[in-house]
């Protein structure tokens, strides 16, 4: 047996074990996971009992979506809701739109950040400024960190707080329903989601003995006391993946964490178009590897082997190896179909098509990791919101995910 045959055989069996385990993880996880829309917003917590909630919306050049995002927050069925749109040095009409919307809603308080002080990533600094105002000036008891393009159903926040309070949580993360407008977006988003969800397994975060943690940029809801205790965003000042880092600090500090799916209640279009979706991960991907070339190379080879090659191995092998490869392929399709159905809410035929094209998604994921590493090394750091952050500086201040 030649080297190539051994290589194919190795990945066939590794792929079978990997995708079988991922299918089991996904199956068990989904049986445990609740949806936000299933939580009743009513009786148990009457209006006067709901805590004071502040929503922080840091935005840079979000003129395309910020109006509808803020309008969806303004329509919330939540008494005393505080909304803080934070204009983080935008050069388009984002700040003007915030002021226009706020003029119609007295509970909306725009904050305009003019300069970025040293030692901060822009989004983290904007969140810190907004949270400080909400806590110190308005006495907020809970904070929701979200993005400037997220859409909320009218009772989304009421449902979320009811769940958090009933479960005595300190932090609640919700995955949004992802809106895609092209088949290419659907393939890539599903690929990313499958790897993310089966890696972090958010359905286990509520178990006290579990070490799993979660943080979602579109919906990170945290109790004010817990936020202060983990050091606020000041402790994440130079962390690129601030949402996951917040979740990790919450879990490591011994606070209770929860997770829900946001189907119908929390929705967002990740990026506009496939190319923008891929490029949107350039700043985060190498950082998620701790800026390590060794980790990046291993991840690229592993993803290529078990994600991309799994589509070809049933045709490149024979005997028991071929059977293993075919079975691994079946498990892969099952995982992809489930991922597409959960996050995209697509029909079964579309989910099947997405799953059958998962090899393309794997190639795009490999490209994203590679391009992120090359671009970051060539620039000498990460460019985010118009500012270059040197690798050495980020490496020394990252909360490792």
Secondary structure in CASP SS format (residue, H / E / C, confidence):
PFRMAT SS
TARGET T0000
AUTHOR 0000-0000-0000
METHOD secondary structure of the structure
MODEL  1
X C 1.00
X C 1.00
X H 1.00
X H 1.00
X H 1.00
X H 1.00
X H 1.00
X H 1.00
X H 1.00
X H 1.00
X H 1.00
X H 1.00
X H 1.00
X H 1.00
X H 1.00
X H 1.00
X H 1.00
X H 1.00
X H 1.00
X H 1.00
X H 1.00
X H 1.00
X H 1.00
X H 1.00
X H 1.00
X H 1.00
X H 1.00
X H 1.00
X H 1.00
X H 1.00
X H 1.00
X H 1.00
X C 1.00
X C 1.00
X E 1.00
X H 1.00
X H 1.00
X H 1.00
X C 1.00
X C 1.00
X C 1.00
X C 1.00
X C 1.00
X C 1.00
X C 1.00
X C 1.00
X H 1.00
X H 1.00
X H 1.00
X C 1.00
X C 1.00
X C 1.00
X E 1.00
X E 1.00
X E 1.00
X E 1.00
X E 1.00
X E 1.00
X E 1.00
X C 1.00
X C 1.00
X C 1.00
X C 1.00
X C 1.00
X C 1.00
X H 1.00
X H 1.00
X H 1.00
X H 1.00
X H 1.00
X H 1.00
X H 1.00
X H 1.00
X H 1.00
X C 1.00
X C 1.00
X C 1.00
X C 1.00
X C 1.00
X C 1.00
X C 1.00
X E 1.00
X E 1.00
X E 1.00
X E 1.00
X E 1.00
X E 1.00
X E 1.00
X C 1.00
X C 1.00
X C 1.00
X C 1.00
X C 1.00
X H 1.00
X H 1.00
X H 1.00
X H 1.00
X H 1.00
X H 1.00
X H 1.00
X H 1.00
X H 1.00
X C 1.00
X C 1.00
X C 1.00
X C 1.00
X C 1.00
X E 1.00
X C 1.00
X C 1.00
X E 1.00
X E 1.00
X E 1.00
X C 1.00
X C 1.00
X C 1.00
X C 1.00
X C 1.00
X C 1.00
X C 1.00
X C 1.00
X H 1.00
X H 1.00
X H 1.00
X H 1.00
X H 1.00
X H 1.00
X H 1.00
X H 1.00
X H 1.00
X H 1.00
X H 1.00
X H 1.00
X H 1.00
X H 1.00
X H 1.00
X C 1.00
X C 1.00
X C 1.00
X C 1.00
X C 1.00
X E 1.00
X E 1.00
X E 1.00
X E 1.00
X E 1.00
X E 1.00
X C 1.00
X C 1.00
X E 1.00
X E 1.00
X E 1.00
X C 1.00
X C 1.00
X C 1.00
X H 1.00
X H 1.00
X H 1.00
X H 1.00
X H 1.00
X H 1.00
X H 1.00
X H 1.00
X H 1.00
X H 1.00
X H 1.00
X C 1.00
X C 1.00
X C 1.00
X C 1.00
X E 1.00
X E 1.00
X E 1.00
X E 1.00
X E 1.00
X C 1.00
X E 1.00
X E 1.00
X C 1.00
X C 1.00
X C 1.00
X C 1.00
X H 1.00
X H 1.00
X H 1.00
X H 1.00
X H 1.00
X H 1.00
X H 1.00
X H 1.00
X H 1.00
X H 1.00
X H 1.00
X H 1.00
X H 1.00
X H 1.00
X H 1.00
X H 1.00
X H 1.00
X H 1.00
X C 1.00
X H 1.00
X H 1.00
X H 1.00
X C 1.00
X C 1.00
X C 1.00
X C 1.00
X C 1.00
X C 1.00
X C 1.00
X C 1.00
X C 1.00
X C 1.00
X C 1.00
X C 1.00
X C 1.00
X C 1.00
X C 1.00
X E 1.00
X E 1.00
X E 1.00
X E 1.00
X H 1.00
X H 1.00
X H 1.00
X H 1.00
X H 1.00
X H 1.00
X C 1.00
X C 1.00
X H 1.00
X H 1.00
X H 1.00
X H 1.00
X H 1.00
X C 1.00
X C 1.00
X C 1.00
X C 1.00
X C 1.00
X H 1.00
X H 1.00
X H 1.00
X H 1.00
X H 1.00
X H 1.00
X H 1.00
X H 1.00
X H 1.00
X H 1.00
X H 1.00
X C 1.00
X C 1.00
X C 1.00
X C 1.00
X E 1.00
X E 1.00
X E 1.00
X E 1.00
X E 1.00
X C 1.00
X C 1.00
X C 1.00
X C 1.00
X E 1.00
X E 1.00
X E 1.00
X C 1.00
X C 1.00
X C 1.00
X C 1.00
X C 1.00
X H 1.00
X H 1.00
X H 1.00
X H 1.00
X H 1.00
X H 1.00
X C 1.00
X C 1.00
X H 1.00
X H 1.00
X H 1.00
X H 1.00
X H 1.00
X H 1.00
X H 1.00
X C 1.00
X C 1.00
X C 1.00
X C 1.00
X H 1.00
X H 1.00
X H 1.00
X H 1.00
X H 1.00
X H 1.00
X H 1.00
X H 1.00
X H 1.00
X H 1.00
X H 1.00
X H 1.00
X H 1.00
X H 1.00
X H 1.00
X H 1.00
X C 1.00
X H 1.00
X H 1.00
X H 1.00
X H 1.00
X H 1.00
X H 1.00
X H 1.00
X C 1.00
X C 1.00
X H 1.00
X H 1.00
X H 1.00
X H 1.00
X H 1.00
X H 1.00
X H 1.00
X H 1.00
X H 1.00
X H 1.00
X H 1.00
X H 1.00
X H 1.00
X H 1.00
X H 1.00
X H 1.00
X H 1.00
X H 1.00
X H 1.00
X H 1.00
X H 1.00
X H 1.00
X H 1.00
X H 1.00
X H 1.00
X H 1.00
X C 1.00
X C 1.00
X C 1.00
X H 1.00
X H 1.00
X H 1.00
X H 1.00
X H 1.00
X H 1.00
X H 1.00
X H 1.00
X H 1.00
X C 1.00
X H 1.00
X H 1.00
X H 1.00
X H 1.00
X H 1.00
X H 1.00
X H 1.00
X H 1.00
X H 1.00
X H 1.00
X H 1.00
X H 1.00
X H 1.00
X H 1.00
X H 1.00
X H 1.00
X H 1.00
X H 1.00
X H 1.00
X H 1.00
X H 1.00
X H 1.00
X C 1.00
X E 1.00
X E 1.00
X E 1.00
X E 1.00
X C 1.00
X C 1.00
X E 1.00
X E 1.00
X E 1.00
X E 1.00
X H 1.00
X H 1.00
X H 1.00
X H 1.00
X H 1.00
X H 1.00
X H 1.00
X C 1.00
X C 1.00
X C 1.00
X C 1.00
END
